[in-house]
Amino acid sequence: MVVGAGIAGLTAARSLRRRGLRVLVLEAADRPGGPVHGDKLGSTGLSVDVGAESFAARGSAVGDLVTDLGLTVVEPAPISAWGYAASRAFPLPKAGIMGIPAHPFAADVRRAVGWPGALRAGMDRIKPRRWVDEENLETFARSRLGRRVAERLVAPVAAGVHSAPLERLDVDAVAPGLREAYAREGSLTRAVAAMRAQAPAGSAVRGIEGGMHRLVEELTLAVTSDVPDGGAPAGSAGPAGVLLVRHEVVALDRDGDQGWSVQAEGPGGPATFRAPRLLVTTPAVVDLVSPLAGRTADPVPDPEPGADIRLVTLLLEAPELDAAPRGSGLLVAPKPRTWSTRDENHRAGAHDPVQAKALTHSTAKWPWLAARVAGAVGPGNHVVRLSYGRIGETVEPTLDQVVRDASVLLGVDLDGKVREHLSTRWNGSLPPPTPVYRREVAAFVERVSHVDGLGVTGGWIAGTGLAAIVGHAQDCAEQL
């Protein structure tokens, strides 16, 4: 039995089915997929991603899964992403990890942070390696590279991806291998350069032709089909898979020597399900799992609430965007917590009207989408996504605010250019991977590992992003 039908739950369920096991998946929401979801863009009939729209290219687990399901992996257009800080837009450095640059004196770094910021970052190459604070990503970047790099480069990227302040991000969770590379190189920028040199050629992200939501559709089919992909018909050697949505798990218990008993509230009332193996993929039931994996007094992972995200998708009739003036889109730096009256941030950024935390120029980023939009509504039309919301704030932008933000960020007046728009809410997104939370999760996973027939996986365990989630879910399913 699998609790949770996000990407982790669906991936694990598929792996279990391919091993010839009968699988039941319980999902509290009214659909599978979690934050990977698609929707129709108004009257155009176009299906667009309204959640995750790409995956990190590191590792092969996601790409292999996509290909196995008969979908096509695509690369984005070879254009730069941009940052926005202190009321200025600038191309993000091409060579970097989580916004940390590999070459502090590169032209794109100087454009973002100026010569003072580049000189301060360059000191990383000569400072003793012991002059570092690795408590979190903010202290790591600031202690080695200075404030400007931390605020203008690292904050837009890392805080934009994780919707959390840098000081709440665990280095190992958001940049795996970076601390080890720093220990070898003695310099943070050299560590990034070394890691980038080992990375495969091509873009750091990939997508799926037709949208990431196609992954959910095909995984769901693979789990529930009478013929599991790579398997035999359910009536013979290949048992069936069942996915039940709107079934919220409310109790877990041992079922004697037979495995596990799970109680859920569904549309038809309470129901009890039994299975010899149990895989939990959501932190929503961690309080139910913990007593079964150790003593009642053992600490339970206690995550901070994730950010409430508002994603607004626009269809714009704006030929001015044909040239992709801001590349594939922009990541917006959070407002610094303190201001120096001598700092240009105070003069230019303190009253910045932009509320969005990111903008994706989807039709510039994905050629397949540009072709479909042009075919459906004609040339000169563009899909742009803006996201709002960070930890500690919930923004409910009006359409006028969204258009103003898009105009400022893209440098193009878009007033009166909206043909269709679509607003999507993601409340309480994945909790931020703080150092304390990561330690709590590691201890919890260790306790679970000693319980036969019980496994835990998902983004709250493996980390943010499909590249982390898919491989972990597959491994966890195999271990069961």
Backbone hydrogen bonds, N-H to C=O, Kabsch-Sander energy under -0.5 kcal/mol:
donor,donor_aa,acceptor,acceptor_aa,energy
2,V,24,L,-3.0
3,V,279,L,-2.8
4,G,2,V,-0.7
4,G,26,L,-3.4
10,L,6,G,-2.8
11,T,7,I,-2.5
12,A,8,A,-2.6
13,A,9,G,-2.5
14,R,10,L,-2.3
15,S,11,T,-2.1
16,L,12,A,-2.5
17,R,13,A,-2.4
18,R,14,R,-2.3
19,R,15,S,-0.8
19,R,16,L,-0.6
20,G,17,R,-2.1
21,L,16,L,-1.9
23,V,240,A,-1.5
25,V,242,V,-3.0
26,L,2,V,-2.7
27,E,244,L,-2.7
33,G,5,A,-3.3
36,V,33,G,-1.9
37,H,35,P,-0.7
39,D,48,V,-2.2
41,L,46,L,-2.6
42,G,40,K,-1.3
44,T,41,L,-1.6
45,G,42,G,-0.7
48,V,39,D,-2.7
48,V,46,L,-0.5
50,V,37,H,-2.7
51,G,37,H,-0.6
52,A,35,P,-2.2
55,F,206,R,-2.2
57,A,204,A,-3.1
64,D,60,S,-2.8
65,L,61,A,-2.1
66,V,62,V,-2.9
67,T,63,G,-2.3
68,D,64,D,-2.7
69,L,65,L,-1.7
70,G,67,T,-1.9
71,L,66,V,-2.2
73,V,71,L,-0.5
74,V,207,G,-2.4
77,A,365,K,-2.8
79,I,77,A,-2.6
82,W,329,G,-2.9
83,G,90,F,-3.5
84,Y,331,L,-1.9
85,A,88,R,-2.2
88,R,85,A,-1.9
90,F,83,G,-2.3
92,L,81,A,-2.5
96,G,94,K,-0.9
97,I,100,I,-1.8
100,I,97,I,-2.4
102,A,95,A,-2.4
106,A,103,H,-1.9
110,R,106,A,-2.5
111,R,107,A,-2.2
112,A,108,D,-1.1
113,V,109,V,-2.5
114,G,110,R,-2.6
117,G,113,V,-1.1
118,A,114,G,-2.3
119,L,115,W,-2.9
120,R,116,P,-2.1
121,A,117,G,-2.3
122,G,118,A,-2.5
123,M,119,L,-0.9
123,M,120,R,-0.7
124,D,121,A,-1.7
125,R,122,G,-1.6
126,I,123,M,-1.5
127,K,123,M,-2.2
131,W,128,P,-1.8
132,V,130,R,-2.0
137,L,166,L,-0.6
137,L,169,L,-2.3
138,E,166,L,-0.9
140,F,136,N,-2.2
141,A,137,L,-2.4
142,R,138,E,-2.6
143,S,139,T,-2.3
144,R,140,F,-1.2
145,L,141,A,-3.0
146,G,141,A,-0.6
146,G,142,R,-1.6
150,A,146,G,-1.7
151,E,147,R,-3.0
152,R,148,R,-3.0
153,L,149,V,-1.9
154,V,149,V,-2.4
155,A,150,A,-2.1
157,V,153,L,-1.3
158,A,154,V,-2.5
159,A,154,V,-0.6
159,A,155,A,-1.3
160,G,155,A,-0.7
160,G,156,P,-0.7
161,V,157,V,-2.3
162,H,158,A,-2.4
163,S,159,A,-1.4
168,R,165,P,-1.8
169,L,166,L,-2.0
170,D,168,R,-0.6
170,D,433,P,-3.0
174,V,170,D,-2.0
175,A,171,V,-2.6
178,L,175,A,-2.1
181,A,177,G,-2.2
182,Y,178,L,-2.4
183,A,179,R,-2.2
184,R,180,E,-1.6
185,E,181,A,-2.6
186,G,182,Y,-3.2
191,A,187,S,-2.0
192,V,188,L,-2.2
193,A,189,T,-2.3
194,A,190,R,-2.6
195,M,191,A,-2.2
196,R,192,V,-2.7
197,A,193,A,-2.0
198,Q,194,A,-1.1
199,A,195,M,-0.7
199,A,196,R,-0.6
206,R,55,F,-2.5
207,G,74,V,-2.8
209,E,72,T,-2.5
211,G,208,I,-2.8
214,R,211,G,-1.6
215,L,212,M,-1.8
216,V,212,M,-0.7
217,E,213,H,-1.8
218,E,214,R,-2.3
219,L,215,L,-2.5
220,T,216,V,-2.6
221,L,217,E,-1.9
222,A,218,E,-2.4
223,V,219,L,-2.1
224,T,220,T,-2.2
225,S,221,L,-2.1
231,G,228,P,-3.2
234,A,226,D,-2.0
236,S,233,P,-1.8
238,G,233,P,-1.8
242,V,23,V,-2.7
244,L,25,V,-3.0
245,V,243,L,-0.6
246,R,29,A,-3.1
247,H,27,E,-2.9
248,E,246,R,-0.5
248,E,265,E,-2.3
249,V,247,H,-0.6
250,V,263,Q,-2.8
251,A,263,Q,-1.5
253,D,261,S,-1.9
255,D,259,G,-2.3
258,Q,255,D,-2.3
260,W,258,Q,-0.6
260,W,275,A,-3.3
261,S,253,D,-3.1
262,V,273,F,-3.3
263,Q,251,A,-2.6
264,A,271,A,-2.8
265,E,248,E,-2.7
266,G,264,A,-0.6
266,G,269,G,-2.0
269,G,266,G,-2.0
271,A,264,A,-2.5
273,F,262,V,-3.0
275,A,260,W,-1.9
278,L,453,G,-3.0
279,L,1,M,-2.8
280,V,455,G,-2.8
281,T,3,V,-2.4
285,V,282,T,-1.0
286,V,283,P,-1.6
288,L,285,V,-1.0
289,V,285,V,-1.6
290,S,286,V,-2.5
292,L,289,V,-1.6
293,A,289,V,-0.5
293,A,290,S,-1.7
298,D,295,R,-1.6
308,D,393,E,-0.5
309,I,307,A,-0.7
309,I,426,W,-3.2
310,R,388,Y,-2.3
311,L,309,I,-0.5
311,L,424,T,-2.9
312,V,310,R,-0.5
312,V,386,L,-3.0
313,T,311,L,-0.5
313,T,422,L,-3.2
314,L,384,V,-3.3
315,L,420,E,-2.8
316,L,314,L,-0.6
316,L,382,H,-3.3
317,E,417,K,-2.9
318,A,316,L,-1.2
318,A,380,G,-1.6
321,L,318,A,-2.4
322,D,319,P,-2.0
323,A,320,E,-0.5
324,A,321,L,-2.2
327,G,324,A,-2.0
328,S,80,S,-2.1
329,G,326,R,-1.9
330,L,359,L,-2.1
331,L,82,W,-1.9
332,V,357,K,-2.2
333,A,84,Y,-2.9
343,D,340,S,-1.8
346,H,343,D,-1.2
347,R,343,D,-1.1
348,A,344,E,-3.3
349,G,345,N,-2.5
350,A,345,N,-1.1
350,A,346,H,-0.5
352,D,349,G,-1.7
357,K,387,S,-3.0
358,A,387,S,-1.1
359,L,330,L,-2.8
360,T,385,R,-3.0
361,H,328,S,-2.0
361,H,359,L,-0.5
362,S,360,T,-1.5
362,S,383,V,-0.8
363,T,383,V,-1.4
364,A,361,H,-0.8
365,K,361,H,-2.1
366,W,362,S,-2.6
369,L,366,W,-0.6
370,A,366,W,-2.0
371,A,367,P,-2.2
372,R,368,W,-1.7
373,V,369,L,-2.8
374,A,370,A,-2.4
375,G,371,A,-2.1
376,A,372,R,-1.9
377,V,373,V,-3.0
378,G,373,V,-0.6
378,G,374,A,-1.5
381,N,378,G,-0.7
382,H,316,L,-2.7
384,V,314,L,-2.3
384,V,382,H,-0.5
385,R,360,T,-2.8
386,L,312,V,-2.6
387,S,358,A,-2.2
388,Y,310,R,-2.3
391,I,163,S,-1.2
393,E,390,R,-2.2
402,V,398,T,-2.3
403,V,399,L,-2.5
404,R,400,D,-2.3
405,D,401,Q,-2.8
406,A,402,V,-2.7
407,S,403,V,-2.3
408,V,404,R,-2.5
409,L,405,D,-2.9
410,L,406,A,-2.4
411,G,407,S,-1.4
412,V,407,S,-1.1
414,L,412,V,-0.7
417,K,414,L,-2.1
419,R,315,L,-3.5
420,E,315,L,-1.2
422,L,313,T,-2.1
424,T,311,L,-2.8
426,W,309,I,-3.0
429,S,307,A,-2.8
434,T,432,P,-2.2
438,R,434,T,-2.6
439,R,435,P,-1.9
440,E,436,V,-2.2
441,V,437,Y,-2.6
442,A,438,R,-2.3
443,A,439,R,-2.1
444,F,440,E,-2.1
445,V,441,V,-2.9
446,E,442,A,-1.9
447,R,443,A,-1.7
448,V,444,F,-2.4
449,S,445,V,-2.0
450,H,447,R,-1.3
451,V,448,V,-2.2
452,D,450,H,-0.6
454,L,451,V,-1.4
455,G,278,L,-2.1
457,T,280,V,-2.3
461,I,458,G,-1.4
462,A,458,G,-3.3
463,G,459,G,-1.8
468,A,465,G,-0.8
469,I,465,G,-2.2
470,V,466,L,-2.6
471,G,467,A,-0.5
472,H,468,A,-1.4
473,A,469,I,-2.6
474,Q,470,V,-2.3
475,D,471,G,-2.3
476,C,472,H,-2.6
477,A,473,A,-2.2
478,E,474,Q,-2.1
479,Q,475,D,-2.1
480,L,476,C,-1.4
